[in-house]
Amino acid sequence: MERLGRATARERLDARLATLKPIDRFQAPTKGWVRAVRDALGMSGAQLGKRLGVKAQSIADLEKSEIQGTIQLNTLRRAAEAMDCVVVYALVPRATLAETVENRAREIARKELARISHTMDLEAQGLSKTDREAQIDAYMRDHLRTRDLWDDH
């Protein structure tokens, strides 16, 4: 039951996240989002600073920290609100969540079964590629739980 619930949750989240791909659409402008939006609005650093209750130099520091990747989310949200924007924050997996789980399980199963396969190969009892894949699938099904995939193996 637990596996089905997690699988369903992954499918739903994958469907929601699919709309954010390709992720390169959201790559920040060279000068950062705050500066790009501020410039597009025709707003000076001093004007944005006044809206935030800080000095113009603080805006320059804020924009620099965004470019460096050290800006705090609260600071970014306050700057966005001062320009009538919202911050959209998401973690977008490179592959689907389902593929990530499958790949991790397959990696663990291959490592666990490699010792056995090596011994069998030495004794001329090796399995065909099809049989090895079936053995990996069985190991994944019978021995791996999703929550254990992320432990060090």
Buried (B, 14 or more C-beta within 10 A) or exposed (E): EEEEEBBEEBEEBBEEBEEBEEEEEEEEEEBBBBBBBBEEEEBEBEBBBBBBEBEBEBBEBBBBBBBEEEBEEEBBBBBBEBBEBEEEEEEEBEEBBBEBBBEBBBEBBBEBBEEEBEEBEEEEEBBEEEEBBEBBEEBBEEEBEBEEBEEEE
